[in-house]
Amino acid sequence: MPEESLKRISEAKGWTLQETGEHFGSFIKGSFPDAWADAKESLANIPEDDLDFFASSFEATEIRRGGGGKGQQWVGVILGHGGKRDLMRRQRTQAQESAEIDLQNLLRFGLPDYPNMTVGRAYHSDGNWQVANGKDEVIHRAEGNESDIPEWAIAIPGRPYYIALMGAKGPKTAYSYKREWICAVNTPEAFLKEGPMSPIRLECSFDAVDTHLRMNQPISFQADKEASWSDPNTDILKTNMISPDYGLGWVDDSLLSKVEQMFAPEQVLTQFIPFVQDLSDIHDYHDNNLIHFKNGGTGGPTFAIRGVVDYIDHDGDDSKSWADGGAMHSMTLMSQSLRREDSNASQWLNVTRYLKEHHNAFNVSRNGTWRGYAKGSQVIAVVTSRTWESNDGNINLNLDAANVYAIPSRAINAPEPSEESNDLSGLSGFRGNSN
């Protein structure tokens, strides 16, 4: 196995070595199907010389030097994950619920909230996927196998048919995702002179949605700078395809040591983004920095905080399946200033399973190895604040984490399970209470 090549790809793409191996196998299968078939669909059966060639081809395909994609080159750091959104969820869910209640009414009148969109009944017949309107007239037909369900076909639970949301050019895709990242970047020349711009959102669509960017380290990528749809006075970065490079390859050797110091995570997360040093000041900071949207609503600011971990919910709440990664975890942070006012005071953070599993929110990196940290460790978190009113009328503050970074020099290793705790032999005769 050409491990050096795959390791370079892993580091450049932000994949684990296992994920890189899986992508490598898929690449050979798609690009060299005969060789893949001869190897009986196993990397272990490919001759070493061929494997070296395939690895070189894979590397040339996957790694685009200088930051792949289209648009201006940007360099800096990813500060946090802003979330993944399904732009079609509301339309799709409303159509599914309406179809379950009265399909014929839906086909005739469409969705009340979307007057310019019609809905059709989708089904497979005579080698084609077809869409019929309320008069049972076929308005769309595409050749395909019945097992190859089109991306526009929306299943109705417990029903033998599908529906399709129809646009001007035919069925609309049933799922459309965007992923946002919070970053501190600038053009290479401007970064070296001025440092990063104020934190800006990077909006990823299409292929770029599935790229898991690495946080808290130097990155280079390409994207277009545009005005935000929700706020024309705010710029965002947008890309449909992204192939990031990590490291400081864009920095001249004479400046390398100086720039490396700028990218220490503890410095980045307290200087490249607004930093509220005192946990007891968070509520005031939220009130003084509300964001006002053009629809009249408001949102909380995004900023960094630092605190000592008081509690970690490792199991998470699977009932909150809408959260990124399919579940929501929580943790609390405390500080001396917070405890002066209330000896039991802690600040709650919501942490998505995506952050836990893909960005090591509950782990600390030591010598390139990740391991869990325990309560009593100090972390820096990038958060977005929001308020909610309790039953007794109090206004409470919630913090949604976009990044949780454990400071290695101030992290306590979580204890490893002992051999005794993993030994279940003594339970062989156990019987649960039958009452």
N, C-alpha and C positions, 0 to 999 in steps of 0.2 A: 504494500500500500504506500503510495507516494505521500507520506505524512507531512513533509515540509510544505508541499504545494497546498494540500488541503488545509493546513494550519494557517497559511497566508490568506486563503479564501475565507476561512472561518473568522479571522480577525477583521478582515475588510468588510465582510457582510454582516457581522454581528450575530452569526450563527454559532451554536455549540458544535463541537466536533461530530457528535452523533447526527445533528441536523445536516451538517455539511456532507457527511457520508450518504445520507438519504437523498439529498439534492444531486450528489454526484451520480448515484445510481440512476436517478430519473433522467439526468442529462445524457448518459450513455444510452439508455433505453430510447430516448427521443431522437438523438442525433446519429446513433450508430446501432439501429435496431438489429441488424444481422449479427453483429458482434455480441450484442446482449443476449440474443437467442442462443448463439453458440456457447455462451458461458452459462447457459441454463439460468439466466436472470440472477446471477450471483457475482458480486465483485471478487469473491474468493477464487473463482474459476477463470479469471482473466489473466493471461500471461503478463509477466512483469513489464516487458517492453511496451506492450499495448496499453497497460495501465498507466505508464509514464506519459505516453502520448495523450491518452484521454484526459489525464489530470492537467496537462499543459493546455489542451484545448478548452477544458472547463474553466481554467483560470483566466485564459484570454477572453472568454465569453462573459464571465461573471464580473471581473474586476476591470473597471474603466478608469484608468489613471486620471487624477485631477478631479475626481468627483463626477460621476456619470449623470446623464439626464440632459434636460434642455434648460436654457436660461443662464442667468448670471451665476458666477461661482461665488459661494459664500463660505466663510470659514469662521469657526468659533466653537460653541459647545451647545449641546442639547440640555436644557435645564429641567425639563419635565415633560410628562405625557399628558396632553390635553384631552384625550379621550377619543374613542371611535364611535361614530354616529351612523346609523342606518337612515338615510334620507327618505327612503320609501316606506319606513315602518308604519307611519300614521295612515298613509293611503292604503297600504296593503292590509293592515289590521281592520280598518273600517270596511273595506271591500269584503273581507272574509266574514266579518260579523253580519254584514247586510245579506250576504249570500246564504248564510245559515238560516236567517229569518225568512227571507222571501227572494229567491233567486230571480224569478221573473220580473219582479218590481225593480230589482237592481239592474237587470239587463235593459229594461225600458227607460228608466229615468236616471241611471247612473248614481254618482255619489253627490249628496247635497253640498258638501264642502268643496267639491271640485267640479264645477259646472262645465268646464271645457274638456273633461275627460269622460269617455264612454267605457263601459265594462262589457266584456264578451265572455261567453262560455267556451272553454278550451277543452279539446278532446283529441284522441288519436283515431284515425280512420284511414284505411286503404294506403298505408305507408306514409301518411302525412299527419303532421300536427296542424289542427285547424282551430279557428276561432269563429264562433257564430254570434250574431247579435240577437236582440229580443224577438226578431221576426224569424229566427232560425236561418238567416242568410249567412253564408260563409263570407267573412270579410277579411280573412287572412289564412293562408295555407303555406306550410313549409315542409319539405321532405325531411323525414327522420324516423328513426326506430322508436317504438313505443317506450323502450327502456331509457332512451336518451331524452329525458324531460327537459324542455327548453327553459332557459333562465328566466323567461317571462311568465311561465306557468305557475299559478298560485294555488296550492292545494287547499281544499276545504275539508277540515277534519270530519271523518266518518262519511264522506260523500265520494261517489265514484267519478267525479269530474273535477276540473280545474276552472279557474277564471283567469282573465287577462285584463290588465289595465291598458287601454288603447290610447295611443298618442297619434299625432298627425301622420307619422310615417310607419305606423304599425304598433305591435305590442311593445310596451315599455318594460324594461328589466324590473323584476320584482324586488331586487335588492340593489341598493346603491350606497356604498360606504365612503366615508371620509374619516381620516385619522388626523388629529392635530398634535403638534409638538410645540413646546415653548422653548425658544432658543435665544441665545445671545450671540449674534453673528455680525459680520461686516464683510465687505470685499477684502481680499488679501492685503492690498496696499493700504486701505483705510484702517484695517484692524491694527496693523503695525504702527500706524501714526496716531490713531485716535482711540483704539480699543473697540469693543463691540458697541453696536447701537443699543438703544433701550430694548428690553425683551420684546420679541415679535413672534407671532404665531406662524408656524409652518403647516399648511394644509395639504395633505397628501390624498390623492384620488387614484382610482383605477389600480394599476400595478403597484404604485407606491404605498397603497394602504397596507399591504402585507409585509412591508419591510420594517423590522423592529430596530429602530435606531438605538444606539448605545448612548447613555447619558454620562455626564460628568467627565468627559474626556474630549480632546480636540477632534473636530470633525470637519470635513470639507464636502460640499454637495452643490448641486446646481438647482436653481428654482427661479421663477419669475416673481417680481415684486409688483403687487397690485393693491388697489383699494379694497377694503373689506366690504362685502355685500351688506352686512348688518350695520356697519358704521363707515360711510365713505371717507370720513376724516382719519381713519386708521388704516395703515398699510399692513398687509400680510404677505407671506411668501406662499406660492402655490406650485405644485408639481404633480404630474401624472406618472412619472417614472423617476426613481431615485436610486443611485448607486453610490453610496457614501464611501469616502476614504477616511480612515482614522489615523491620527498621528499629526506630526508637524512637518510633513514633506513640503509644504508651501513656504516654510521659513528658511531663510538663508542661514548657513552654518554659523556665521559670525554673530547672529542674534539668537541662536537656538537656546542657549542656557538661560537667557533672560526671559524668553517667551515661555519656556517650560515652567518657570516659577509662577507665571500668570495663571496656568491651568491646573494648579493644585486644587482639588475639589473643594476644600474648606475655603479657599479664597474665591473661587468662581461663584459658589453658592451664597456668599455673603457680600460680594461686590458687583456681580454682573446682574443682579436682580434686587429690587427693594428688599431690605432685610430689617425685620422687626426684632430687635435684640431681646426685648423684655416680653415674656409671655403675657404678663399682666396688661400690656398695652395693645394687645391684638384687637379687642373690641373697638377701642377708639380709632385704631388704624382703619378698620373696616368702615366705620361710620364716616370717616374723613376722606375716604378714597372710593366711594361708591361709583360704579360705572353706570351711566344713563344711556339706555338704548333708544333708538328712534321710534320704537313702538310704545314708548312710555314706561317700560319696565326698567329695573335696575339689577345690577349684578355686583358681586363682591370683587375686590382686587385680588391679584395673584402676587404672592410675596414669599419670602423665605423666613423660617423661624429655626430656633435651636433650643433643644430641651433634653432632659433626661428621661429615658423610657421608664414608665411606671407600670405599664400593662401591655401585653400583646395578645391579640386573639388570633391564634394560628389556624384554628378550624374554619372560621369564616361563617357567613350566613348565606347558605345556598338558595334560600328563598328569594334573595335579591338577584335573580338571574339576569336582570337588565344591566347589571354592572359589568364593566369590561372584564372579561375572563370568566363571567358567569357567576360570580359571588362577590360579597363585600366582607372585608376584614376590618378590624379596628385596632387602634392602639392609643395610649394616652401618654402625654408628656407633662412633666412638671419642672418647676424651677424654684429656687429659693424665694424669689420675689412673689411668685404666685402663692406659695405656701404661707407667706407672712400675713396675707389677708384671710386665708382659709387654710387650716392645717391639712385638709383633705383635698384641696383643689388640684385638678389636673385638666389638661386640655385634650379633648377627644379629636382624633383624626380618623377619617374614613380612608381605607386603603383597599383598592381593588385587587382582585386575585391576579389580574394582569400584571400589576406592579410587583406583587409577591413572586409570581412564577417567572416572569420575563426580565425583571429588573432588580431582583434580590432585595426587595424592600425590607425583609426581615433577616438579612444576612450581612456579614462584614467580610471584606476582602483582605486576606492576609497572605502575602507572598504569592499572589495569583490564584489562591484557593478561597472559595466561598464557604463560610460556615455560619451557623446561626449565632446571633448575639442575645444576651439575656437582659432582663430589666436592670436598670442601673447604668446602662450604656448611654452615651450621648449621641444624638443624631441631628442632622440638619434636614429639614423637610421643606419642599416647595409646595405651597398650598394655595387653594382658592377658597375664600370665605363666603359664607351665606348665613342668613339668620332664619329662625323659625320661632313661632310663638307657642308656648306650652299652654296646657289647660288652665293654669293659674294666671295666665296673662303675661308671664315673664318672657322677655326676648332672649333667646339663646343663640349661641354662635356655633356653627358647624364648619369644620375645615375639611375640604376634600383634597387629599394628597395627590400631587402630580409626580413627586420624586421623594424618596426617603433614602438618605445616605448616612450610613453609620461611620463615624470618625474612627479609623483603626486604632489610634493611640488612646481613645477614650471608650473603647468597646470592650465588654466583658463577654468572653466566649460562653455560649449556652452549654450546659453540661451534656456530655454524650450519654445516651442511655447505657446503663450498666449491663453486663452480661446477665446478672440476676433478674433485672427487670424484663429482659427479653426471653427468659426461660419460662415457658408455659407448661413444662412437663408436670409440675405439681397440680395442674388443674385437670388432669386426665380423667379423674373420677367425679368431677364437679357436676352437680345437677342444679339447674335453676329452680327457684321457688315455684311450685306448681299452683299455688293458691292465687 
